[in-house]
């Protein structure tokens, strides 16, 4: 994520919207990260001085497959995650002045 922020910042991009779920990540020992743990990792990385210095705003999207047999359940679960983790999934300002007047 940071490498994308850095690369796009060099091209003058000031906003990225990423499709990156909080579920599905693992610890080095193979045990799953909780949603809270994953959200904390995103928060900390986005708050790091080098990430903030890019001047790139990052927002996250949650996605569902609307044709899936359980699409309505996916939608409910996705909404719950987006509601609970608003800060890393909605909008995160990184500071800097790139592209702002």
Buried (B, 14 or more C-beta within 10 A) or exposed (E): BBEBBBEBBEEEBBEBEEEBBBEEBEEEEEEEBEBEEBBBBBBEBBEEEEBBBBBBBBEBEBEBEEEEEEEEEBBEBBEEBBEEBEEBBEEBEBBBEBEEE
